[in-house]
Amino acid sequence: MTSEHYDAVIVGAGFAGIGAAIQLKRLGIDDFVILDREDDLGGTWYVNHYPGLAVDVPTTTYSYYFEPNPNWSRLFTPGPEIKQYADDVADKYGVRAHMRFNVAVEGARWDEEASVWRIALAGGDTMSARYLITATGFLSQPRVPDIPGITEFEGTLIHTTEWDDDFDAEGRRIAVIGTGATAVQLIPELAKTAADLTVYQRTPIWVVPKIDLRFGERAKRLFARVPLTQRLLRWLTSSIYEVMVSVGVRHYRTFRGRFNISASDLAKLHRFAVIRDAELRRRLTPDYDFGCKRPTFSNGYYRAFTKPHVHLHDSGIDHIEADGIVGTDGTKNVIDTLVLATGFDLWEANFPAIEVIGRDGRDLGKWWRETRFQAYQGVSMPYFPNYLSLASPYAFLGLNFFNTMEYQMRFMDRLFTEVKRRGATTFEVTEDANASFLDRMTELLGDSLFTNGNCASAHSYYFNPAGEPTLLRPSSTETAIAEASAFPLSDFQIA
């Protein structure tokens, strides 16, 4: 058993952890380590490498604001390029040297007497740190459905987060469980070569056409030589998405859902243009408002269901047997491959992703569940000194994670700069500031789609187990960045 001490420990080597590390370096804090349970950096973009993987917001927007990439191949870039971008940024800013892989963090406890975090690692080793930052992401804990008999299946079983790159779908009889964003990308790829493909759907998803532009060599050279051109394109795509989220989500009641109705009409036209079977169109049509669940872009998803060897099953699964799936209607589908596109266990296993015990023995996960899911500015909680959780309630801005990372880096800059100026050793958000922020977020949600729309049947991870839509922060990117850059320092006890 060994024990080491650092100024800061960052848990997670995805884009959040990389961003936090860059900000620490800018603040002159170099004695830190980044721990990750995987064997490489990139977070979800390392774990996921299934066929068809691509970013579902324009990559002109999906990047650090301070590090635009002129080499994207498409407007909606394939996953391997996103992973390469993570590698390049980590190398450029010198944070890879701080990373340790294949290290699982089991928990952390605040030592009041020593004013440090005691961090427990799998295997019995420990660490201590003045500051603890969890950057475990929102999509880090794969969810395996609790279906009777699933462990008895004798064929090939693959979860999309553990894709086997040697797997060949040609000639296979495949079942895919799930129709979320991952499935929308994967299903058209499997449909190209599988002998038979059955998709098991619980909840239909809104799918709109994908306008995916290719960036040629001329465009790449222009972006590299005149960076302003790429920044202008980023501003354009970011502004479009900001307006969409503002009108369709945050201010749903004000605009009476007009944008959502228009977007759902576009999805309906898309289905009608591709699928001639009226009954199949009906079964693929959601009965919840557009935006309650993350919508997706695809030109191939609906088209896949028009192929004779692709089938939709939406009457439910009763159980799984060694060689197939038995539906609630009594029918059995014999398969040799079962693909779980069932997403992530967002709330139960991810809030928090590790056990965190703060001052006076407060258990973060227990406190969230016994009171309400809450975090001041989406990162800080009372009774948890010197701790920032970058994947917290009210942290995620709109549809683009990098907007979230930008405001969080600004928040770190303001907070740590003040701690350093005062020569202090600890910071902790006050209960009054936290309560005031929670009240304001709750009030803002009163105008949102999640409060006023028809979301009951969406089964959306935007909603926590208590039914509150506390994942997304109901404010604009501009407002979040402004608040993170100028929040009242009196909101923290700094000593």
N, C-alpha and C positions, 0 to 999 in steps of 0.2 A: 504494500500500500504506500502510495506517495501523495504528497500534498504540495501544491505550488501556489504562489500568490501573484496576482496581476492587478493593475489599476482597473482593468475592465475585462469582463468575459462576455462575449457575444455568442448566443446559441443560434446557429443556423447560418449557412454559407450561401443562401440564395441572394436575390437582388436586395432584399431588405438588409441582410447582414453585411453585404458588400457596401451598401450605401452608408450604414452606420459606421463601418470601419473607416471609410473615406472621411467622414465627418470628424471622427475622433482624431485622425491624423491632422486634419486642418486645425484642430483645437490644440495641437501639440501633445496629445495623449498617444504615445507609441507603445506603451507597455500593456498590450492587450492580446487576447487570443480569441480566435473564432473556432467554435467546435461544431462539428456536423457528424451525424450518424452515418451518412453516406460516404462513399469513397472518392467523391469529387464534388466540386462546387456547382452551383446553378439551381439548387432547390428543385422546384417542380419541373424546371426545364432540363434538369439532369435525370430526374426520376422518370419522367414521361418521354417516351420515344416511340410511341405507337405509330403505325402508318397513317398518314394524313394530318399529323400534328402540325398546327400552325397557330400563330397568335390570332385572336379574334377581335382585336382593335388595330387600327393602322399602325404599323411600326414606325411611321414618322412621328407618332406620339408615344409609342411604347419604347421609351428609352430615357436615361437620365437626362434632365434638362441641361446639364453641364457637359454632357458627352454624347453629342449627336453622332450617328453612324452613317457615313455616306455610302456604305456598301450593301445596303439591303437589296435583295433581288426583286422583291415584290412589295406591294402595299400591305398585304397580309403575309408576313414572312413565315416560312416553314420553321419548325422547332429547332432543327440543328443550327440555324443561323442565330437564333436567340441564345442558345447555349454558347456559341462561339463569341457572341457579344459579351456575355458574362465573363468568359475567360479573358478576353481582351481588356476589359475594364479592370478586372482584378489584377492583371499584370501591370497595366499602365500606372495604376495608383498604388502599387506596392503592397497590396493587402493579402495576396496569396501566401506570402511568407508567414503570415500570422495564423494560417489555417491549420487545423488538425482534423483529419478525417477518421472515419470509423470509430468515433467517440460518441457514445450515447449518454446524454445527460438525464439523470433520473429525477433530480429535484434540487431545490435551493432553499436555504433557510437564512434569515437575517440574524446575525449575531449582534445583539444590541450593545453588549459590553465592548466589543472590539470594533463596532461600526463597519462590519464587512459582511459580504454574502458568503456563506459556506455552501459550496456546490458539490453535489454527490454525482459521481460518474459510475456507469456500469463497470463491474469488476472490483469495486471497492475503493478506487482512487478518489481523491478529493481535490478541490481547488478553493481558494478564497479570492475575493475580488472586492475592490471598493465599489465598483459599479457593475450591475447586471443588466444586460440588454437581451431580451428574447426576441429573435427575428425568425420565428418558426413558420411564418406564413399562414395564410388562411387555408391553403390546400396542401396539407402535409400528412394527414392521417387517412390512408385509404379505408373505404367502408366496404366490408364484405356483407352482403345481405344475409339475413337470418332465415334461410329457406330450408325447410326440413329435407334432409338427405343430401345437402350440397357436399358434405364431406365424403359421401359414398360414391360420387361420380368417378368413374374409372378412366374417362377419356382425358384429353388435354384441357386443363383449366388455367386460364390466364386472366389476371386482373390487369387493366390497362396501365396501371402504374408499375407493373412488373413484366412489361412486354418482352417476349423472347424474340430477339432479332432474327433468329434462325427459323422461326415459325413460317411455314409456307401454307397459305390458305387454299392453294389450288387443289381442287377435287375434294375438299373437306365439307362435311355437314356441320355447320356452325350455328350456334345460338348465341345471340348477344342480349344480355339483360341490361336495360337502361337506354334512355333516349335523351340524355342531357347533352351538353356541349361537346363532351368527348365523343359520344356515340355519333353525333352528327358528322364529325370529321372522319371517324373510323369506318362507319358502315359503308359508305360509297367505295372505300378502298377494298374492303373484304368482298363486296359484291362483284368486283371485277373478275375474281378467279374462283371463288367458292362454288362448290357443286350445288349447295343448298344453304340458304341463310335465313334464319328466322329471328326476328327482332321482337323481344318481349318488352312491351311498353306499359308502364303504369300511368304516366302523365305525358300527354303530347307536349311538344315544344314549338314555340313560334319560330319559324325559319323564314328569313327574307333573303332575296338575291344578294350575291356577293360580288361587288365591283372590285375585282382584284387586278390592279395594274401591275405590269412588269416594268421594273426600272432597268433600262438598257445601259450600256457602257457610257453613252453620252450623258445620261442623267447622273450617273455615279460620278463622272469626272466633274460635272457642274457642281454637284453637292460638295465635292472635295475642294474644288478651287474657289468656289464662292459660297461659303457656309451660310451666308444670309439667305440663299435660296431655299436651303433645307429648313432653316428656322422659320421662314415664311410658310412653307408647306406644313410644318409642325403646328404653327399657329392656326392655320386653316382647319386641319383635321381635328385639332384639340377644341377649337371653337365650335365646330359642328357637333361634336360629341357633348360638349358642355351644354349647348342649347338643348340637345335631345334629352339629356338627363334633367335639366332644369324644368323644361316644359312637361316632359312625360312622366317624371318621377317626383321631384321635389315639390313642384307646384301643380300637381295633378288637379286638385280641387279648383284652383284659380282658373285654369284653362279648360276645366270640365272634361278632361280626358280626350280632347280633340286630337292631339298628336297620337295617342295610343290607338284611337279608332282608325286613324289614317295608316299607322304602321301595321295594324292587324289586317286592314284591307289590302295592303301591299302583299302581306304573307298569303292572304287568301287568293289573290290574283296569281301569285307565284305557284301555289298548289294547283289552281285551275288550269294554268298554262301547261303544267307538266303531267298532272294525273287526270286521266279522263274518267276514271271510275269514281262516281259520285259517293258511293258508300265508303271507299277507301279514303277519299278526301275528308269525309265526315269523321272517320276514326282518327285521322291525323290532325284534327282541328282542336286546339285547346279550348276549354270552357272558362278560362280565367283571363283577366285583362293582360294585354301586351305589356311586359315590363315587370310583372309580379315575379317572374322567374327569368333568369338571365337569357335574353333572346340570342339567337345565333344567326350566322351568315353562311349560306351554302348554296351552291348551284347543283350539287350532286345528290343531296340527301333525299329529296322527294323523288328524283329520277330513279334512284336505286329501287324504290318500291314498285316501279313499273316493270321491272324485270321478272320474268316468269319464275325464276328460282329464288326470289326474295319474298318473304312472307311477313305480315304483321300479326302478332298475337297480343291482344289487349284485354283478354278476359281473365287474366290472373294466373299465377302459378300455384299449384297445390303442393307439389313436392318434386324432388329430383331423384332419379334412380341411377343406377350404374351406367346406363347407356342412353339416358334421355331425360326429358322434362315432361311431367304430367301436369296439364293445365287444370284449372278449377272446373272446366267444362268436361273433364274426363278424358280428353284426347291426349295421346302420348306422341311426342316428337323425338324420334331416334336421332341422336347426334354423336359426333366424335370429338367435338370441340366446344367448350363453354367459355365465352368471353364475358367478364364482368366489367361493364362500363358503368359502375354504380357510384362513381365519384368518391367523395371524401366525407369522413365523419367530422363535420365542421365544429359543432357545438360541444358534443359530449367528450370528444377526445382532444379537442384543440384549444379550448378556453379554460385553463391554459394547457399547452401541450406537455408541460412538465409540472410537477408539484412545486408550488411556490408558497413558502410560509414567511409572512412578514412580521412586523412588530407585534408584540403581545400574542404571538402564536396565530395570527390571522391567516387562515388558509384561503388563498385567492379563489380557487375553484369553488370551494364551499361557500365563500362569501358572495360570489357572483350569483350562485344558484339560490341562496337563501334570501338575498335582498333583490337586487336587479343587476343585469349586466351593464356595467358602467366603467368609464375611464375618462379622466380629464384630458381634453384635447385628443382623445383616442390613444393615449400612451401611458398615463400615470394614474396611480390609485393611492388614496390615503392608507396609511399603515404599511406602505411598502417603500421605505426610503431607498434612494439611490438605485431605483429600478425603473426601467422603461420597457413596456411591452408593445412592440411594433405591430402585433396582430391582436388587436383588442376591440371591444365594442366601440362603435362610432369612429373607427379608424379609416375604413375604406372609402375613398372618394370616387364616386361614379363608376366608370367602367375601366379605368386605367390605374394600375397599381403604382406606376411611377409618379403620378400626381400625389398619391399618398406618401411615397418616399420623399418627395420634395418638401412637403410641409413638415414631415417628421425631422428631416435634416435641419431645417430652419429652427425647429423647436429645440433640438439638441444644441444648436449653436447659441441660442439666447440663454438657455438654462445653464449649460456648462461654463459659458463665458462669465456669467454672474457668480457662479460658485467659485471659479478661479479668482475673480476680482476681489471677492470677500475673504479669500483664503480659508474657505469653509471646507468641511469634510462630508457633510450630508445635505441632501435635499429631500423634501417630502411635500406633496401637494396637500393643501389644507382640506378638511372635510367640507367647509363652507364653499370653497371654490369648486370642488368636485360636485357637490349637490347643485350648485347654481348651473354648472355646465350641463348636468343631466337634465335639469328642468328645461333648459333652453333647447336641448336636442329633442326632448319629448314634445315641446310646443311646436317646433319646426316640423316634426313628423305629422302634426295634425293637418297639414296641407298636402301631405304626400299621397302617392298612389297606394302605398302600403296600408294607410289608414282609411282611405276613401274608396279605393278600388275593390274589384272582386278578385281577391287573391286566395280565397279559402282552399281551392282545389289545386293550387300550384305546387305544393310540396317544395317550397323554395327554401334554400339555405340562407336567404336573407333574414328569415325569422328564427329567433332563438326558441328553445323548448317552451318558454312561457307565451309564445305567440307574438313577441315584440320584434319589430324590424330593426334590431340594434346593430346589424353588421355595417350598414352604410351610414356615413356621416351626411346628414341632410343640409349641406351647405356647399357653396360653389368652391372650386379650386382656389380662386382668387381670395375668397374670404378665409379659407383655411390657412393659406400661406400667410396672409396678413396677420391673422390671430397668432399663428405660431411664431411670427417674427416680432410681435409686440404685445404678448399677453402680460398682464400685470405680474410683476415679480413678487408682489405681495401674496399671490396665489400659492406661493411655496414658503415653507419654513426652511430657511437655509442657515445652517449653523456649522 
